[in-house]
Amino acid sequence: MPTRLNFDVDIDFASRDEVLTHFRHASASINRKGVLEKHNTGVYFQNIPKNPVTNQANIDYKKAQDLGYFKVDMLNVGIYEGVRDELHLVKLMKEPNWKLLEIEGIVTELFHIGTYFDLVKKLKPGSVEELAMVLAIIRPSKKYLWNESWDKIKREVWIKPDDGTYTFKKAHSVSYAMAIVVQLNLLEEHAAS
C-alpha cells in the first residue's frame, strides 16, 4: 500500500487571479453530495486529468492526493493590497503597537479577529505567539479556553483534540497572526499619512 503524503500548502496573494494568469494550472475539485464542484482555492500545477472546457480536475481533491497530486491553495487576502513591494512588507512585519488591539474600531477591521473584540480585549495579546493563540481558540475545538488564563491556554492550545473537531494548526495560526501584524502596521501607517 503506497504511503499517503499529507501535502497542505496555502499561499496568500492580494490577487490570486492575477498570479494564476502566469502559470498553467487546473482548478481542484471537491465532491459535494456526489457532484464534483470547483474547489474555492485549490489548484494543481501538475498535469491532472481535467475537463478541457472548465479546466477543472476530474478527480476530487482527496482522491487526487491519494493518487499523488499536490493541491496548492491560492488564497485572496485583501490586506496585502496596501503592500507596495517586498521591502515594504518586511517593514510592515515589525512588532506592532499592541495597544491598538484595545480599540474596537481597529479590531473590527482585522483579518479573522474582527468579530472577536471582547475576547481580544480580555486576553490583550502582546506578541505574535499570543495573537496566534487567540486565533486558535476562536476555533470550535478550543473555545473552552476562552475564559482561561494565559498559562492554561499556553499549555493546551496546540494539543490536537481526539474528537476530530476543527482546530487550527500552530503554523496556520502564526501565519495568520503575522498577517494581522502586517494589517495593524498598515492601518497605523495610513493613519500617520
DORO-8438 format. One record per residue: residue number from 1; x, z, y of N, C-alpha, C in turn. Coordinates in steps of 0.2 Angstrom, whole numbers, always signed. Atoms other than C-alpha are relative to their C-alpha. Example, Ala and Ser with C-alpha at 12.3 -4.5 7.8 and 13.67 -1.06 7.14 Angstrom:
<rs>
R resi   n.x   n.z   n.y  ca.x  ca.z  ca.y   c.x   c.z   c.y
R    1    +4    +0    -6   +62   +39   -22    +4    +0    +6
R    2    -4    -1    -6   +68   +36    -5    -4    +3    +5
</rs>
This chain:
<rs>
R resi   n.x   n.z   n.y  ca.x  ca.z  ca.y   c.x   c.z   c.y
R    1    +4    +0    -6    +0    +0    +0    +4    +0    +6
R    2    -5    +0    -6    +8    -5   +17    -2    +6    +4
R    3    +1    -5    -4   +11    +8   +29    -3    -2    +7
R    4    +4    +1    -6    -1    +8   +44    +4    +2    +6
R    5    -3    -2    -6    +8    +8   +61    -5    +2    +5
R    6    +5    -2    -5    -1   +18   +74    +3    -2    +7
R    7    -3    +3    -6    +3    +7   +89    -5    +1    +6
R    8    +5    -2    -5    -5   +14  +105    +4    -1    +7
R    9    -3    +1    -7    +1    +6  +122    -5    -1    +5
R   10    +4    +1    -6    -8    +7  +138    +5    -2    +6
R   11    -4    +2    -6    -1    -2  +154    -5    +0    +6
R   12    +5    +0    -6    -9    +1  +171    +3    -5    +5
R   13    -1    +6    -5   -10   -13  +184    -5    +1    +6
R   14    +5    +1    -5   -18   -15  +201    -5    -5    -2
R   15    +5    +5    +2   -25   -31  +194    +2    -3    -6
R   16    -2    +2    +6   -24   -34  +176    -1    -7    -1
R   17    +2    +7    +0   -32   -51  +178    +5    -4    +3
R   18    -6    +4    -3   -18   -57  +189    +6    +0    -4
R   19    -6    -1    +5    -5   -51  +177    -1    -5    -6
R   20    +1    +4    +6   -13   -59  +162    +0    -8    +1
R   21    +0    +7    -2   -13   -76  +171    +7    -3    -2
R   22    -7    +2    +2    +6   -76  +167    +2    +0    -7
R   23    -2    -1    +7    +5   -73  +148    -5    -3    -4
R   24    +5    +2    +5    -3   -82  +134    -2    +6    -4
R   25    +3    -6    +3   -14   -69  +126    -7    -2    -3
R   26    +6    +1    +3   -30   -67  +116    -4    +7    +2
R   27    +3    -7    -1   -43   -53  +120    -2    +3    -6
R   28    +2    -3    +6   -46   -40  +107    -7    +0    -1
R   29    +7    -1    +1   -62   -37   +99    -2    +6    -3
R   30    +2    -6    +3   -72   -22   +94    -7    -1    -3
R   31    +6    +1    +4   -85   -21   +81    -5    +5    +2
R   32    +5    -4    -2  -101   -14   +88    -7    -1    -4
R   33    +6    +1    +4  -115   -12   +75    +0    -7    -3
R   34    +0    +6    +4  -109   -27   +65    +1    -6    +5
R   35    -1    +5    -5  -106   -38   +81    +7    +1    +3
R   36    -6    -1    -3   -89   -42   +87    -1    -2    +8
R   37    +0    +1    -7   -88   -40  +106    +7    +1    +3
R   38    -7    -1    -3   -74   -41  +118    +2    +7    +2
R   39    -2    -6    -2   -64   -26  +120    +1    +1    +7
R   40    +0    -1    -8   -64   -19  +138    +7    -1    +2
R   41    -7    +0    -3   -45   -18  +140    +5    -3    -5
R   42    -5    +2    +5   -36   -24  +124    +2    -7    +0
R   43    -2    +7    +1   -26   -40  +122    +6    +0    -5
R   44    -6    +1    +5   -14   -47  +109    +4    -6    +3
R   45    -5    +5    -2    +2   -57  +114    +2    -3    -6
R   46    -1    +3    +6    +3   -62   +96    -5    -6    -2
R   47    +4    +5    +2    -4   -77   +88    -5    +3    -5
R   48    +5    -3    +4   -20   -69   +81    -6    -5    -1
R   49    +6    +4    +1   -35   -78   +73    -5    +1    +6
R   50    +5    -1    -6   -47   -81   +88    -5    -6    +1
R   51    +5    +5    -1   -62   -91   +94    +4    -4    +6
R   52    -4    +5    -5   -54  -106  +104    -4    +0    +6
R   53    +4    +1    -6   -69  -106  +116    +1    +7    +4
R   54    +0    -7    -4   -69   -87  +121    +7    +3    +0
R   55    -6    -3    +1   -51   -83  +117    +0    +7    -2
R   56    +1    -7    +3   -57   -68  +108    +2    +1    -7
R   57    -2    -1    +7   -49   -61   +92    -6    +0    -4
R   58    +6    +1    +5   -60   -65   +77    +0    +7    -5
R   59    +0    -6    +4   -55   -48   +70    +0    +6    +4
R   60    +1    -7    -3   -60   -30   +75    +7    +3    +1
R   61    -7    -3    -1   -45   -21   +83    +3    +5    -5
R   62    -3    -5    +5   -44    -8   +70    +2    -4    -6
R   63    -2    +4    +6   -44   -21   +56    +7    -4    +2
R   64    -6    +4    -2   -31   -31   +66    +6    +5    +0
R   65    -5    -4    +1   -20   -16   +67    +2    +1    -7
R   66    -1    -1    +7   -21   -13   +48    +4    -7    -2
R   67    -3    +7    +2   -15   -32   +47    +6    -1    +3
R   68    -7    +1    -3    +0   -29   +58    +0    -3    +7
R   69    +0    +2    -7    -6   -35   +75    +0    +6    +5
R   70    -1    -5    -4    -2   -25   +90    -4    -1    +7
R   71    +5    +0    -6   -16   -22  +104    +4    +4    +5
R   72    -2    -3    -6   -10   -18  +121    -6    +1    +5
R   73    +5    -1    -5   -22   -10  +133    +2    -1    +7
R   74    -2    +2    -7   -20   -18  +150    -6    +3    +5
R   75    +5    -4    -3   -29    -6  +162    +0    -2    +8
R   76    +0    +0    -7   -35    -9  +180    +0    +7    +3
R   77    +0    -6    -3   -30    +6  +190    +1    -1    +8
R   78    +0    +1    -7   -35    +4  +208    +4    +3    +5
R   79    -4    -4    -4   -24   +17  +215    +7    -4    +2
R   80    -7    +4    -2    -9    +5  +214    -1    -5    +5
R   81    +1    +5    -5   -17    -7  +226    +4    +2    +7
R   82    -4    -2    -6    -8    +3  +240    +7    +0    -1
R   83    -7    +0    +1    +9    +2  +232    +3    -7    +2
R   84    -2    +6    -3   +19   -11  +241    +6    -3    -5
R   85    -5    +3    +4   +34   -13  +229    +3    +6    -4
R   86    -3    -5    +5   +45    -3  +216    +3    +6    +4
R   87    -3    -6    -4   +54    +7  +229    -5    +4    +3
R   88    +6    -4    -2   +38   +12  +237    -3    +5    -5
R   89    +3    -4    +6   +31   +18  +220    +5    +6    -1
R   90    -5    -5    +1   +47   +28  +217    -1    +6    +5
R   91    +1    -4    -5   +45   +36  +234    -7    +4    -1
R   92    +7    -3    +1   +26   +40  +230    +0    +5    -6
R   93    +0    -5    +6   +31   +49  +214    +4    +6    +1
R   94    -4    -7    -1   +40   +63  +223    -6    +5    +0
R   95    +5    -5    +1   +32   +80  +222    -4    +0    +6
R   96    +5    +1    -5   +16   +80  +232    -1    +7    +3
R   97    +2    -6    -4    +9   +93  +244    -6    +3    -5
R   98    +5    -3    +5    -1  +103  +230    -6    +3    +4
R   99    +5    -3    -4   -11  +112  +244    -6    -5    +1
R  100    +6    +5    -1   -21   +95  +246    -5    +1    -6
R  101    +5    -1    +5   -29   +99  +229    -5    +6    +1
R  102    +5    -5    -2   -38  +113  +238    -5    -2    +5
R  103    +5    +3    -5   -48  +101  +249    -4    -4    -4
R  104    +5    +3    +4   -64   +95  +241    +0    -8    +2
R  105    +0    +7    -2   -64   +79  +251    +6    -5    -3
R  106    -6    +4    +3   -47   +74  +244    -1    -1    -7
R  107    +1    +0    +7   -50   +79  +226    -5    -5    -2
R  108    +5    +4    +2   -66   +69  +226    +2    -8    +0
R  109    -2    +7    +0   -56   +53  +229    +5    -1    -5
R  110    -5    +1    +5   -44   +56  +215    -2    -2    -7
R  111    +0    +3    +7   -42   +47  +198    -2    +6    -5
R  112    +2    -4    +5   -50   +56  +184    -3    +7    +2
R  113    +2    -7    -2   -52   +73  +193    -5    +1    +5
R  114    +4    +0    -6   -64   +68  +207    -6    +4    -1
R  115    +6    -4    +0   -79   +77  +200    +1    +7    -3
R  116    -1    -6    +3   -70   +92  +194    +4    +5    +6
R  117    -3    -4    -5   -66  +100  +211    +0    +8    -1
R  118    +1    -8    +1   -72  +118  +206    +6    +2    -5
R  119    -5    -2    +5   -60  +118  +191    +7    -1    +3
R  120    -7    +1    -3   -45  +111  +201    +1    +6    +5
R  121    +0    -6    -5   -49  +124  +215    +2    +6    -4
R  122    -1    -6    +4   -49  +138  +202    +7    +0    -3
R  123    -6    +0    +4   -34  +133  +192    +6    -1    +5
R  124    -6    +1    -5   -23  +127  +208    +6    -3    -4
R  125    -6    +3    +3   -11  +116  +198    +5    -1    +5
R  126    -6    +1    -5    +6  +116  +206    +6    -3    -3
R  127    -5    +4    +3   +16  +105  +195    -4    -6    -4
R  128    +2    +6    +4   +14   +88  +186    -3    +3    -7
R  129    +2    -3    +7   +13   +98  +169    -7    +4    +1
R  130    +6    -3    -1    -1  +109  +176    -6    -5    +1
R  131    +6    +5    -2   -11   +94  +183    -1    -3    -7
R  132    +2    +3    +6    -9   +86  +166    -4    +4    -5
R  133    +4    -4    +3   -16  +101  +158    -7    +1    +2
R  134    +7    +0    -2   -31  +101  +169    -3    -7    -2
R  135    +3    +6    +3   -34   +83  +164    -1    +0    -8
R  136    +2    -1    +7   -33   +88  +146    -6    +5    -1
R  137    +5    -4    +2   -45  +102  +147    -7    -2    +3
R  138    +7    +3    -2   -59   +91  +155    -3    -4    -6
R  139    +2    +3    +6   -60   +83  +138    -4    +4    -5
R  140    +5    -4    +4   -73   +89  +125    +4    +5    -4
R  141    -3    -4    +5   -61   +97  +113    +3    +6    +4
R  142    -3    -5    -3   -53  +108  +126    -4    +3    +6
R  143    +4    -3    -5   -67  +113  +138    -1    +7    -1
R  144    +0    -7    +1   -67  +130  +130    +6    +4    +4
R  145    -5    -3    -4   -51  +133  +141    -1    +0    +7
R  146    +2    +0    -7   -60  +131  +157    +1    +6    +4
R  147    +0    -6    -3   -61  +149  +161    +5    +5    -2
R  148    -6    -4    +3   -45  +155  +153    +6    +0    +5
R  149    -6    -1    -5   -28  +160  +161    +4    -6    -2
R  150    -5    +5    +1   -14  +148  +163    +4    +1    -7
R  151    -4    -1    +6    -5  +157  +149    -3    -2    -6
R  152    +4    +2    +6   -19  +154  +136    +0    -8    +0
R  153    +1    +7    +0   -21  +136  +142    +7    -3    -2
R  154    -6    +2    +2    -2  +133  +140    +1    +0    -7
R  155    -1    -1    +7    -2  +140  +123    -4    -5    -5
R  156    +5    +3    +5   -17  +130  +116    -2    -7    +2
R  157    +3    +6    -3   -20  +114  +127    +3    -6    -4
R  158    -2    +6    +3    -9  +102  +117    -1    +1    -8
R  159    +1    +0    +8   -14  +108   +99    -6    -4    -1
R  160    +5    +5    +2   -24   +94   +91    -5    +4    -4
R  161    +5    -3    +4   -41  +100   +85    -1    -3    -7
R  162    +1    +2    +7   -46   +99   +67    -6    -3    -1
R  163    +7    +3    +1   -64   +94   +70    -1    -7    +3
R  164    +1    +7    -2   -60   +77   +77    -3    -1    +7
R  165    +3    +1    -6   -67   +80   +94    +5    -3    +5
R  166    -4    +4    -4   -60   +69  +108    +5    +5    +4
R  167    -5    -4    -4   -44   +76  +116    +5    -5    +3
R  168    -5    +4    -3   -31   +69  +127    +7    +2    -2
R  169    -7    -1    +2   -13   +67  +121    +4    +2    +6
R  170    -4    -2    -5    +0   +75  +131    +3    -6    +4
R  171    -3    +6    -3    +9   +58  +135    -5    -3    +5
R  172    +5    +2    -4    -8   +52  +142    -1    +4    +6
R  173    +1    -4    -5   -11   +67  +152    +5    +0    +5
R  174    -5    +0    -5    +6   +67  +160    +0    -6    +4
R  175    +0    +6    -4    +5   +49  +164    -6    -1    +5
R  176    +5    +0    -4   -12   +51  +172    +1    +5    +6
R  177    -1    -5    -6    -6   +66  +182    +5    -3    +5
R  178    -5    +4    -5    +9   +55  +189    -4    -5    +4
R  179    +4    +4    -4    -4   +43  +194    -4    +3    +6
R  180    +3    -4    -5   -13   +56  +203    +5    +2    +6
R  181    -5    -2    -4    +3   +62  +211    +1    -6    +5
R  182    +0    +6    -4    +5   +44  +217    -6    -1    +5
R  183    +6    +0    -4   -13   +44  +224    +0    +5    +5
R  184    -1    -5    -5   -10   +60  +233    +5    -2    +5
R  185    -5    +2    -5    +5   +54  +241    -2    -6    +4
R  186    +3    +5    -4    -3   +38  +246    -5    +2    +5
R  187    +5    -2    -5   -18   +47  +254    +4    +4    +6
R  188    -4    -3    -6    -5   +58  +264    +3    -5    +4
R  189    -4    +5    -4    +5   +43  +269    -5    -4    +5
R  190    +5    +4    -4   -11   +34  +275    -3    +5    +6
R  191    +2    -5    -5   -17   +50  +285    +5    +0    +5
R  192    -5    -1    -5    +0   +51  +293    +1    -7    +5
R  193    -1    +7    -4    +0   +32  +299    -6    -1    +5
</rs>
